[in-house]
Structures are given as structure tokens and as C-alpha cells.
């Protein structure tokens, strides 16, 4: 996909909104002797999301009239210098709907990315967590580098339109040179516009912010619900602060043992598996599948479409054409949820007739582009956090050597994910490690939920995360389903297990399978 760094799953709020103000910069002031864990938050009605958070309207009240409240927490810019400059971390909450004497505390959400705005995503899906709100305040945040929390700025909207249309799968030396030049230009823009923040957006920094958040919210333990990249953030938190972990759930689980290359290869397999499942589902319907008569024909026609788009793009959303890159990106976005498969079918039908609007809408949603042409900073933050975390830096020679393996894993997505490994090569900040350390001896149990049909965080990662957390910590639950994550599927078995742990402290039996 056109994400030029290690691709991990983005939050789906922008897609849900698309298909159905200013950045908070670093302060140059010191803390003025403020004790950060003792700071008092000023909760107020939430404003409309900033452009960097994706824009739109202020969040609507929850059923029953409960209002969303927002506040800003001060945190050190550099955790190695906790008495130096500070940044603001944007928070949102909905107070518990239950009796105060049954309230457990705050339940903190991270919806993934990295780069997704929790301040916009939590209200978008707030009703899905109504049962959890009976005993928790629901809380989320823009992690550092995201949205209002010292959001990373790179290229402007016009430049991003061009960047996300580029040929991301070069066929010769000239095309390789152009791709590398485009990536370098993007990375240099990030350094120019956000150089002060770039060294301080590692996942370890965000984990320390969460422990400060726990203290500021008045909780003895951090109760946590992490989705996608949020599982990696939660694992890093558990490693750094095992004794502070309360009830925690990881859903749509990142494999913490993989290098960036292994993660990209795993995603190639995961997206191909999801495409195979889509093709089988479409052709098994009572009515004829409008994009092919057999699963193989569906995939052959998609591959033919993408080959044709490389030579001749078709009209997309005026004035932009649907390129091969944008179409591939749109197809990938539709595979994040089985609920989006109908949009994929519609988009393919239209594209075969020369109309690229639906596939471009899907691509725009993944890239954080609104209908008015404004981009959130989800992709800028994604690159910045990944590159700050990931130590390896790959060359065109590395990619060429790995292309056969990637193509074998996915004829459709392999090239895109392989070339995406170049994203951090010219980054201004060194990466921290080959992969995160999530060992968490002494932590409370963490429920790790894997989905067998997950394209973005393949199912195998759940077992790897549970093992890496350590004996007695990681408890694996399997959901035999489709889409990214399991809780939002509505599966009663999954809901019962997750709610039972978060609300009542009942740990499911290790190896529980829901279908």
C-alpha cells in the first residue's frame, strides 16, 4: 500500500464516516515546577476535530444524553529530560453510566495505526462500548505525534495528492529512482516541519505518557483496550510498568517478534488470505457474483484491472484519476472489515466500466483525506512513529532480493508491501530496535484476541504476543471470523469473554475458540 513505512492497520473511523483547530505544537516553556502526575485536567465540551484529526463535526452526545468531554494533559517532550519542555496530549472521555460505587476506573483505548486519533475514533464507535461504560469512564487520546498532540506535519495537501498517486511498484531503474526521490522528499518535509518532535514519538514514549495518564486520571492500575498497533503499545506498556497493569485486552494483535520486513511479509499473506476469502464469499452467493464467476476469476480480473490502470488510469474523484496505486490501496482498505466487502464489489463493478470513484473513496479513507481535499496527519504520524521505532533501514537492493518471496505470498499486494520497506531509509531519526520488547513478568493477565481472517494483523501474531508477554500473562482467545479485530464483529462469544474480563475480572480459559 502507499504507506511508505512499515504498514500496520489504521483505525477505521475515517472509512465509517466517509462511507455512511490547529495542531497542538511543542511548548517552549518549562513546566514551571508543576508536578505532572498531580496536574488537574480541565474537562470541557469537545470542539470539532482539527484538520490533523480528520475534521468534521464535534462528537454527538451518547444515547441517554451523556456528553463527550475533552482535556489536554501536559507531558514531557523528552522523557529523558522530564523537567524540560512539555507537549499537550489531547484526551477525550465519556463518564461511566453506572452507579459510582460499582465504577472500576478509566478504560483507556488505543485504536491503532500508529497514527490514528483516539479523540475522533472513540466517539465514532462509542455506542459499541456501552456495556463497558456501565463500570468505566471510556477514555482515549491522540498519542504524541498524532492530531492535537504535537501532530507531525510533513507535506501539504496538494503534495500528498501527488504522493499517494505515485507509482509505488517500480519496474525499472528510472521508476525506482523516482520512487526513492519521492520518499526522500516526503521524509525531508517531515524533518523540516516537525524535526523537534521526531525523536520523541517512539512507542516507549507513548507508553510513558499512558502511565502519566493513569496517574492524572486517578487510577491505581491502567485498564486498557488496545486494537491493532494499540496491542503493541499495550505490550510495551506492560513491559515497562508490569505492576501497573489492570484489566487489559488486546484485539487485532501485532506480532511483536517480527522485524519490519517480516511484518510486511506477514501482511502480504494476511491481505491475500482476506482477498481469497472475499472472492470465495462473493462467488458463493445465491445470485451471481458481479465481479467473477469463480474465486480465481475474481482475482484474475482484479489483477488485469490493476495492470491496465498502470498504463492508463481511469477517472476517479475529479480532478484526480484512479491510478494502480490508489486502486490497490482502496482494495486493501475494503478488506479490513467484512462490512466493506459490498463496497469492494461495487467499486470493482464501476472500475470495470471505467469509473474509479468508489475505489478512490476507499483509498482516500485509508490515507486520511476528506471530501474537501484536506488530509489528517494519520499517515505522517504513522511513518514518524514506525521509523522512530524500527531500527532496520532497507535499500532498493534489499527489496529486489525479497520481491520473489513477497510475490509468492501475495501476487496482488506483494510488490506494494515490499517496496514500502524503503520508507524509513532516509529518515532523520535512528530507529530504536528490531522489534519491541513486550515481556511483562509480574503483570496481571492480558486477554489476547486473534481473528483467523484478519488481513492487517494476521492471526498467528496473537500466539506470538501471548508467548512474548510471558507465562501467566498472555491468555489467547481465537475468533474464527473475517476482518480486522474481533470485538467489533458483534460475535456473542467474543463479547462475552471480553466483557466478562473487563467488567467482572473473569479470565477466559486459555485457548478458548469463538466462531
C-alpha positions, 0 to 999 in steps of 0.5 A: 500500500502507499504507506511508505513505512512499515504498514500496520492497520489504521483505525477505521473511523475515517472509512465509517464516516466517509462511507455512511483547530490547529495542531497542538505544537511543542511548548517552549516553556518549562513546566514551571515546577508543576508536578505532572502526575498531580496536574488537574485536567480541565474537562470541557465540551469537545470542539470539532476535530482539527484538520490533523484529526480528520475534521468534521463535526464535534462528537454527538452526545451518547444515547441517554444524553451523556456528553463527550468531554475533552482535556489536554494533559501536559507531558514531557517532550523528552522523557529523558529530560522530564523537567524540560519542555512539555507537549499537550496530549489531547484526551477525550472521555465519556463518564461511566453510566453506572452507579459510582460505587460499582465504577472500576476506573478509566478504560483507556483505548488505543485504536491503532495505526500508529497514527490514528486519533483516539479523540475522533475514533472513540466517539465514532464507535462509542455506542459499541462500548456501552456495556463497558461504560456501565463500570468505566469512564471510556477514555482515549487520546491522540498519542504524541505525534498524532492530531492535537498532540504535537501532530507531525506535519510533513507535506501539504495537501496538494503534495500528498495528492501527488504522493499517494498517486505515485507509482509505488511498484517500480519496474525499472531503474528510472521508476525506482529512482523516482520512487526513492526521490519521492520518499526522500522528499516526503521524509525531508518535509517531515524533518523540516516541519516537525524535526523537534518532535521526531525523536520523541514519538517512539512507542516507549514514549507513548507508553510513558505518557499512558502511565502519566495518564493513569496517574492524572486520571486517578487510577491505581492500575491502567485498564486498557483496550488496545486494537491493532498497533494499540496491542503493541503499545499495550505490550510495551506498556506492560513491559515497562510498568508490569505492576501497573497493569489492570484489566487489559485486552488486546484485539487485532494483535501485532506480532511483536517478534517480527522485524519490519520486513517480516511484518510486511511479509506477514501482511502480504499473506494476511491481505491475500488470505482476506482477498481469497476469502472475499472472492470465495464469499462473493462467488458463493452467493445465491445470485451471481457474483458481479465481479467473477464467476469463480474465486480465481476469476475474481482475482484474475480480473482484479489483477488485469484491472490493476495492470491496465490502470498502470498504463492508463488510469481511469477517472476517479474523484475529479480532478484526480484519476484512479491510478494502480496505486490508489486502486490497490490501496482502496482494495486493501482498505475494503478488506479490513472489515467484512462490512466493506466487502459490498463496497469492494464489489461495487467499486470493482463493478464501476472500475470495470466500466471505467469509473474509479470513484468508489475505489478512490473513496476507499483509498482516500479513507485509508490515507486520511483525506476528506471530501474537501481535499484536506488530509489528517496527519494519520499517515505522517504520524504513522511513518514518524512513529514506525521509523522512530521505532524500527531500527532496520533501514532497507535499500532498493537492493534489499527489496529486489532480493525479497520481491520473489518471496513477497510475490509468492505470498501475495501476487496482488499486494506483494510488490506494494508491501515490499517496496514500502520497506524503503520508507524509513531509509532516509529518515532523520531519526535512528530507529530504536530496535528490531522489534519491541520488547513486550515481556511483562513478568509480574503483570496481571493477565492480558486477554489476547484476541486473534481473528483467523481472517484478519488481513492487517494483523494476521492471526498467528501474531496473537500466539506470538504476543501471548508467548512474548508477554510471558507465562501467566500473562498472555491468555489467547482467545481465537475468533474464527471470523473475517476482518480486522479485530474481533470485538467489533464483529458483534460475535456473542462469544467474543463479547462475552469473554471480553466483557466478562474480563473487563467488567467482572475480572473473569479470565477466559480459559486459555485457548478458548475458540469463538466462531 
